[in-house]
Amino acid sequence: MPSTENIRAGMEHFADHCATCHANDGSGQTIFGKGLYPKPPDLRAAGTQNKSDGEIYYTIANGVRLSGMPAFSEVHTTAKAWRLVLFIRHLPQITPEELKEMNGWNRKPQANPKNF
């Protein structure tokens, strides 16, 4: 159900699990996203926004074959995946304040061990 709480929960989960490739704003303009083939789609654009909620959920749960989008059904519970759908629907209206808040939730890179 679209509520402020569910969209915010989706936003937080997206920042931690999805933004590495998709960017906080959904543009796909990240170091990792730019290096993928095919490139992650702009989630704000019609190509994603015109999909049904079920199609977006299916992509989150099952991934996209032969791309960098893995299946996340083991990582994202059903509720978390549906909150991601709500957040993806919200991306075209995301505010600068929300993007700033998401920066604090982004996954931080792990330090590389010096000895392999």
C-alpha positions, 0 to 999 in steps of 0.5 A, a space after each residue: 500500500 502506498 504510504 509515506 512509511 512504505 515509500 520511505 522504507 523502500 527508499 532506505 532499502 534502495 539506497 543500501 541495496 540498489 543505488 550502487 548500480 542504479 544511483 539514488 535518483 534511479 538514473 543508473 549513472 554510477 561507476 558500476 552502472 556505467 561499466 555494466 552491459 547492458 547498462 541499468 535503465 533509468 528507472 524514472 523513464 517511461 521504459 520502467 514507469 510504464 511497466 506494471 507493478 507486477 513486472 517491476 516486482 518480477 524483475 526485482 525478484 528474478 533479475 534480468 538474464 544476461 545482465 548485471 541485474 541478479 535475482 534478489 528473491 533471497 535478499 528481499 522479502 516479499 514486503 521489501 520488494 513491494 516497498 522497492 516497487 513503491 519507491 521506484 514509482 516515487 523516483 520521478 518526484 524524488 526531492 533533493 532533500 530525499 536524495 541527500 538523506 539517501 546518501 547517509 544510507 548508501 552502502 559504503 565500500 569495504 576496505 580491500 585487504 592488503 594481503 591476498 
